[in-house]
């Protein structure tokens, strides 16, 4: 993210971050203290650990995780946690905190899956030059087939920390892996026969999903959700929409939908939510309910049978 955009992003995140810090649960006595860097990893830790763990997230509900900043108290909690579950390279503040502290155990999801280079299709030439060549796309969790390896790593590490819970962790990990496998199968079947295979999103968070299910993602912006698209990029997206018979432009729940909605209105097509599942805004939702809603939205937009 450029320095011109960072202050605005941090000002937007800070009030939510401070509110989230105040609401962090206390660690229940006798449980394993787990810190997760953002929601998908929090989900895995909670589901695998069950009632033998207390899981706290470094990214509060409703906050956009890319640019989250950590308080000194949060950095201290990282150092004192029994287990920290992170995705290195995704949140700079978390990477910095790990470098400053020495948590007893760390699960790095980036070591559990093969991350691919970001496409940068939605970025202007100047924005692309601002990125280091070879920068990786972090959004692997949107391909559910990549999640079981993280589940296994968390279960193995929890077992190392708390051997008495080994049977529970193994059972919970198997059940969670089955849910991811079932979701993967539902996506494969639901997106197999579609009249259109191109979808347009506000930013390019869905590359792993597109690759897994033979779709083409076109981003108005690139990997950075705060990036402003250039006029040339908007014109290119308009051309793709017309050529590929795209019926919907997708925006996400944690970032302003203004650009996506305006472009959709100008083109006379629909706009709808496609959630990157980086954080939850609905307390009754979870990864699987949001992913199921995403599948339904894609099926409608792509005219799948």
ZIFEN-V694538 format. One line per field, one symbol per residue. ss: DSSP state (2 for helix, 1 for strand, 0 for the rest). A space follows every 10 residues. Layout:
ss->???
//
This chain:
ss->0022222222 2222222222 2200000000 0111110022 2222222222 2211111000 0000222000 0222222222 0011110000 0222222222 0000011122 2000001000 0000222222 0000010002 2202220222 2222222222 2022222222 2222222222 2222222222 0001000111 1110002222 2200011111 1000000000 2222222222 2220000111 1000000222 2222222001 1110000000 0000002222 2222222222 20010
//
